[in-house]
Amino acid sequence: VLVHIICSPPQNYPLYIRSVPTENELKFHYTVHTSLDVVDEKISAMGKALVDQRELYLGLLYPTEDYKVYGYVTNSKVKFVMVVDSSNTALRDNEIRSMFRKLHNSYTDIMCNPFYNPGDRIHSRAFDNMVNSMMMQVC
């Protein structure tokens, strides 16, 4: 089970959502929106240190009985949230970090597209393929 959400600042509305399986998608929406508050708290706690760092990975935001929620923030304050099944012990912090870097690089490619309007929902076949391949590696 894995969910990716990219939220645009300052409204925090989703630009991209993908979940496998799709049965619990509403539950994931709640989990992700709850985790955005934790992301905002971590960003404000880091303050200037976040600006000086090249590493934007926030790590484990919070665990629940069923899931672990991870966060990542870009320099432009776009938030990536990933929810992973807590029974998946094969995923280490390094793998999560590299998955966020791949997401960030693909998101950057989308932003460089002159036909993409910043703030619109992401509809990109290349981005979908990258996310699907990451999800297949995890599941």
Secondary structure, DSSP 8 states (H G I E B T S, - for coil): -EEEEEEETTTTEEEEEEEESSTTHHHHHHHHHHHHHHHHHHHHHHTHHHHH-S--EEEEEEE-SSEEEEEEE-TT--EEEEEEETT--S--HHHHHHHHHHHHHHHHHHHT-TT--TTS----HHHHHHHHHHHHHH-
